[in-house]
Amino acid sequence: MNQELLNKYIAGDATPEEKEEVARWLDADKKNMKEFLALRKLYDISIWQQEFAPVAKDNLSLGNKRWTLRSASFELAKVAAIFILAFTIVYSFLINEDNDSAKMQTIFVPPGQRAELTLTDGTKVWLNAKTTFTFPDKFTANNRRVTLDGEGYFDVTKNPEKPFIVNTERYDIKVMGTEFNVTAYSGSSVFETSLLKGAVEVFSPAKDTKVSLEPHMRTYEENGILKKDTIEHENYFLWKEGLICFYDEPVDKMIKKLQLYYDVKIDVQNKTLLNNRYSGKFRTKDSVEHVLKVLQLNNKFSYEKDNDRNLITIK
C-alpha cells in the first residue's frame, strides 16, 4: 500500500475513493491491519508531541482563534491538534442595541465530530456528535437556561443568583457552578447525568422526580425510574478530547453508540457477536469501518456496506 495514501487516510484527508481502496487493502490480510495500527500509533505520538510543544508567542492567537457574536464567543474544537471541525452555525446578526431581550441560538454537531463553545457567562460547553444545543446570546432572566438534545459536558461558571438549568427531553439538570456530563439524545432510551465536581439536581416536574448528586456519582434512567450509582470510568469523558472509550462493554451497546455517533444503521446478523465484550479507545474522526476492522482482530465476522441505504450488515 502506498505510504502517502495511508498517511492521508490516518490524517482524515483521504477522498471517499481512497478510503475504499484502504478498506479493501485492510480486508485483504490481517497483517495489513497490524501494519496500519503500528503506523497510526506513530502518527498519534507525533501529534501529541506537537500538541504539547511550546507555542511561539507570535502564533498564540492562531491557536486560540475565536468567532464572536457580541459578548458570546465560540471556538471549534480541535481533534488531535490538527483537525478543525467544520459545521454550520446560523446566527441572527441583526441585533438591536436598544433591545435587551435575548435571542436564541442553535448549533448542530454532525456525526463523527464535536464542538466547544463558551457562553456569555463564561460557562464552557463541549458537544458530542449528533448533538443539537440551543442557548440565548445573553442571559437576561433570573436563571441561565439552555436546551440539549444529545451529549454535552458542562463546566459552569458559579452564580448563586442565577442557577444554570439544562433542559432535555425527559429531565432537567439544575446547578449553581460545577462540572458534569449529560447524555440525552431524543428518541434514545439512554439518559444519564454524571457529576465530576460540585453538585447538581436532576428532576422532572412531570414525574415529580428529583435526584441530587455528589461528585463522582451518576444518575441514569432504567425502566422509567432514575437510579443512582458511582461513575465507573471517568476516562469515558475523554470524548471531549476527541476519544471514544469503551471499557469491558458489550458489543451490542457499542453498536448502539456507533450508530448514534456516525449516523449509520448497523444490522448485526451474527448474533453470537453481541455476547462479546470489548475495551478500547478510538478517535472521534476514526470512521465506523475502522472501528469494525479493529473488532475483527479478536472477533470472527464479516460486514457489507450499502452506501445507498446508509446500512452496514455484520455477518
C-alpha positions in Angstrom: 0.0 0.0 0.0 1.2 3.5 -0.9 2.6 5.1 2.3 1.4 8.6 1.3 -2.2 7.3 0.9 -2.1 5.6 4.3 -0.9 8.9 5.8 -3.8 10.8 4.1 -6.2 8.2 5.4 -4.9 8.4 9.0 -5.0 12.2 8.9 -8.5 12.1 7.7 -7.7 13.8 4.3 -8.4 10.8 2.0 -11.2 11.0 -0.6 -14.1 8.5 -0.5 -12.4 6.6 -3.3 -9.1 6.5 -1.4 -10.9 5.4 1.8 -12.5 2.5 -0.2 -9.0 1.5 -1.5 -7.5 1.4 2.0 -10.6 -0.5 3.3 -10.0 -3.2 0.6 -6.3 -3.4 1.5 -7.1 -3.8 5.2 -9.6 -6.5 4.4 -7.1 -8.5 2.3 -4.8 -9.6 5.1 -4.7 -9.3 8.9 -1.0 -8.3 8.6 -2.1 -5.2 6.8 -4.2 -4.2 9.8 -1.3 -4.7 12.1 0.9 -2.6 9.8 -1.8 0.1 9.7 -2.2 0.2 13.5 1.6 0.5 14.0 1.7 3.4 11.6 -1.2 5.1 13.2 0.4 4.8 16.7 3.5 6.5 15.4 1.3 9.2 13.9 -0.6 9.7 17.2 2.7 10.0 19.1 3.9 12.7 16.7 0.6 14.6 17.1 0.8 14.6 20.9 4.3 15.8 20.7 3.1 18.7 18.5 0.3 19.5 20.9 2.5 19.8 23.9 5.3 21.5 22.2 5.9 25.2 23.2 3.9 27.6 21.1 5.6 30.6 19.7 4.3 33.9 21.1 3.6 35.3 17.6 1.4 32.3 16.8 -0.5 32.1 20.1 -3.5 34.0 18.6 -3.8 31.4 15.9 -4.2 28.6 18.4 -6.9 30.4 20.2 -8.9 31.8 17.3 -12.5 32.6 18.3 -15.6 33.6 16.5 -17.6 36.1 18.5 -21.2 37.4 18.4 -21.4 40.4 20.7 -20.3 39.1 24.1 -20.7 35.4 23.2 -17.7 33.6 21.9 -17.5 30.2 20.2 -14.5 28.0 19.4 -14.5 25.0 17.1 -12.9 22.0 18.9 -9.6 20.7 17.7 -9.2 17.0 17.1 -5.7 15.6 17.7 -4.3 19.1 17.5 -4.6 19.2 13.7 -8.3 18.9 12.9 -10.6 21.9 12.8 -14.2 20.9 12.7 -16.4 22.3 10.1 -20.1 22.7 10.7 -22.6 25.4 10.1 -23.8 27.7 12.8 -26.6 30.1 11.8 -26.9 33.3 13.7 -29.2 36.3 13.6 -26.8 39.2 13.2 -29.5 41.9 13.3 -29.3 42.8 16.9 -30.9 46.0 18.1 -28.7 47.5 20.7 -31.7 49.1 22.4 -33.4 45.7 22.8 -32.4 43.9 26.0 -34.3 40.7 25.1 -32.2 37.6 24.5 -32.1 35.9 21.1 -32.0 32.1 21.0 -29.2 30.5 19.0 -29.0 26.8 17.9 -26.0 24.8 16.7 -25.8 21.2 15.5 -22.7 19.0 15.6 -22.6 16.5 12.7 -21.8 12.8 13.1 -18.2 12.0 13.9 -17.4 15.5 15.1 -17.5 17.5 18.3 -17.5 21.2 19.3 -16.6 23.5 22.1 -18.1 26.9 22.9 -18.1 29.5 25.7 -21.3 31.1 26.8 -21.7 34.7 27.7 -21.4 33.9 31.5 -18.1 32.1 30.9 -19.6 28.6 31.1 -17.7 26.2 28.8 -19.7 23.6 26.9 -18.4 20.6 24.9 -20.8 18.9 22.5 -20.6 15.4 21.2 -21.5 14.1 17.8 -25.2 14.4 16.6 -25.9 17.0 19.3 -28.2 20.0 19.0 -27.7 22.8 21.5 -29.9 25.8 22.0 -29.0 28.8 24.2 -29.5 32.6 24.4 -27.0 35.1 23.2 -27.1 36.6 26.7 -28.7 35.6 30.0 -31.3 38.2 31.0 -33.7 36.1 33.1 -33.3 35.1 36.8 -31.7 31.8 35.6 -29.4 30.5 32.8 -31.5 28.1 30.8 -30.2 26.1 27.8 -31.6 23.0 25.9 -29.6 19.9 25.0 -30.5 17.1 22.6 -27.5 14.8 22.6 -24.5 14.7 24.8 -22.7 17.6 26.4 -20.0 18.3 29.0 -20.5 21.5 31.1 -18.1 23.5 33.1 -20.5 26.0 34.7 -19.4 29.4 36.0 -20.7 29.8 39.6 -23.5 32.3 40.1 -25.7 31.7 43.2 -28.2 34.3 41.9 -28.7 32.7 38.6 -28.9 28.8 38.6 -27.8 27.1 35.4 -30.5 24.8 34.0 -30.1 22.2 31.2 -33.4 21.2 29.7 -33.5 17.7 28.0 -36.4 15.7 26.5 -37.1 13.9 29.8 -35.3 15.5 32.7 -33.8 18.9 33.6 -30.5 19.5 35.4 -30.1 22.4 37.8 -26.7 23.6 39.0 -25.0 26.7 40.5 -21.5 26.1 39.4 -20.0 22.7 38.6 -18.7 20.2 36.1 -21.0 17.4 34.8 -21.8 15.3 31.7 -25.3 14.8 30.2 -26.3 12.1 27.7 -29.8 12.7 26.5 -30.5 12.0 22.8 -34.1 12.4 21.8 -35.5 9.1 20.6 -32.9 7.1 22.6 -33.7 5.1 25.7 -30.5 6.3 27.4 -30.5 9.2 29.8 -27.5 9.8 32.2 -26.0 12.6 34.1 -22.6 12.2 35.7 -21.1 14.7 38.2 -17.4 15.4 38.3 -17.3 18.5 40.6 -19.8 20.5 42.6 -23.4 19.5 43.0 -26.4 19.0 40.6 -30.1 18.3 40.9 -31.8 16.2 38.3 -35.6 16.5 38.2 -38.7 16.0 36.2 -41.7 18.2 37.1 -44.0 15.9 35.0 -42.9 12.8 37.1 -42.4 14.6 40.4 -38.9 13.0 40.4 -35.8 14.6 41.9 -32.2 13.2 42.4 -29.3 15.1 44.0 -25.7 14.1 43.0 -22.4 14.4 44.8 -19.1 14.4 43.0 -18.1 11.1 41.1 -21.8 10.0 41.2 -24.2 9.5 38.3 -27.9 9.0 37.8 -29.4 7.1 34.9 -32.9 6.1 33.8 -33.9 2.4 33.9 -37.4 1.3 33.3 -38.7 4.8 33.7 -37.0 5.3 37.1 -33.9 7.4 37.9 -31.3 5.3 39.7 -28.1 6.4 41.4 -24.6 4.9 41.2 -20.9 5.8 41.2 -19.1 6.7 38.0 -17.5 3.6 36.6 -14.8 5.0 34.3 -14.0 8.7 34.2 -11.9 8.3 31.1 -15.2 8.0 29.3 -15.4 11.8 29.4 -12.3 11.9 27.2 -14.8 12.1 24.3 -14.5 15.9 24.7 -10.8 15.5 23.8 -11.7 13.5 20.7 -11.6 10.0 22.1 -14.3 7.4 22.2 -13.6 5.0 25.1 -15.1 1.5 25.8 -14.4 -0.4 29.0 -15.5 -4.1 29.1 -18.5 -3.0 27.1 -20.9 -5.5 25.4 -20.7 -5.3 21.6 -24.4 -4.6 21.3 -24.0 -1.5 23.4 -21.0 -0.4 21.3 -23.0 -0.9 18.2 -25.7 1.5 19.5 -23.1 4.2 20.2 -21.5 3.7 16.8 -24.9 4.1 15.1 -25.6 7.3 17.1 -22.2 8.9 16.7 -21.7 8.1 13.0 -25.4 8.3 11.9 -25.4 4.9 10.3 -27.6 1.8 10.6 -25.9 -1.4 11.7 -27.7 -4.7 11.2 -26.0 -7.4 13.3 -27.0 -10.8 11.8 -24.1 -12.6 13.6 -25.9 -12.7 17.0 -23.1 -14.5 18.8 -21.0 -11.4 18.4 -23.4 -9.4 20.6 -22.3 -11.6 23.6 -18.7 -10.4 23.4 -17.2 -7.6 25.4 -14.6 -5.1 24.4 -12.3 -2.4 25.8 -10.5 0.1 23.7 -10.2 3.7 22.6 -10.9 5.3 19.2 -10.5 8.8 17.9 -13.7 10.6 17.1 -12.5 11.1 13.5 -11.9 7.3 13.0 -14.6 6.0 10.6 -17.1 3.4 11.8 -15.4 1.0 9.4 -12.1 1.5 11.2 -13.7 0.5 14.5 -15.3 -2.6 12.9 -11.9 -3.6 11.4 -10.2 -3.4 14.8 -13.0 -5.5 16.3 -12.3 -8.1 13.6 -8.9 -8.7 15.1 -10.4 -10.5 18.0 -13.9 -11.4 16.7 -14.8 -13.5 13.7 -17.2 -11.7 11.5 -17.5 -10.0 8.1 -19.6 -7.0 7.1 -21.0 -5.4 4.0 -21.7 -1.7 3.4 -24.6 -0.4 1.5 -24.0 3.3 0.9 -27.3 3.9 -0.8 -29.2 2.7 2.3 -26.6 4.0 4.8 -26.5 0.5 6.2 -23.8 -1.8 7.4 -24.6 -5.5 7.7 -22.5 -7.7 10.0 -22.5 -11.4 9.2 
